[in-house]
Amino acid sequence: MAIRELEGKDDAHLSEYASGRGERYCAMIEKIRNRLELTTLQYQKLEDLVQAIGLPRDKICTYCWDGRE
């Protein structure tokens, strides 16, 4: 929803929103933070999540982060 509000569609620039840095990522975080009325909001980085799961990256669906299944 936040990406659609910022871009006009859901799947625009997914890699930039998933990067954990940059203008688009920060705008998305701010949009979600405001909607949830939070003082701060932080998401786990994809690389850290993959490492914590302990499976090879090609065995994990990361579509929500980077559009790759």
N, C-alpha and C positions, 0 to 999 in steps of 0.2 A: 504494500500500500504506500509506503513512504517513497519508494523509487518511482512508482506511478505518479504520485503527486509532484515529484521533482522533475521527472522526465516526460510524463505523458503516456508512458507504457511501462509494463513490469520488467521487461528484460533488457532495457537499455543500459549499456556500460556496466554489466554485472561485474566484470573483473575489477573495475575501479571501485565499485561499492564494496567489494569483498577484500580489497587490498589491506584494509586496516590503517590506511593513511590517505592523505590527499583531500582535496576540496569536496569531491562528491561523497566520499565516506563520511567526512565530518558533517556535511549537510544532512545526510541520512540519519546519523546518530542524533543530531540535534532535533530533527523532525520527530523521531520516535520518542526521544526524551521528553519533549514538550507535550506530545499527545498523552503520554503516560503520567505526566505531571511529576517527573522525577528530578532530583537535583543533579544526579550524575547517571551516566549509562556507559557501560563498556562491554564489548563482546570479546569472546575468545578468538584468537587468531587461528586460522585453518591449519597452519603448520603445527601449532601446539596441540590442537585437537587430534590430528592424525598421529602424532607421536604418542599421545596419551592412550589412544585406542590400541596401538601396537600392531596394526595390520598394515600391509603395503598399501600405498595410496590408490593403486589401481583396483583394489578390492573394496574401496569405500566410495559410496555415492556422495559427491560433493556438489551436486547441482545447486543447492541453496546458496553456496558461496560463489562458485565460479562457472556455473552452467554446464559442468561436466558430469556425466552419469557414470 
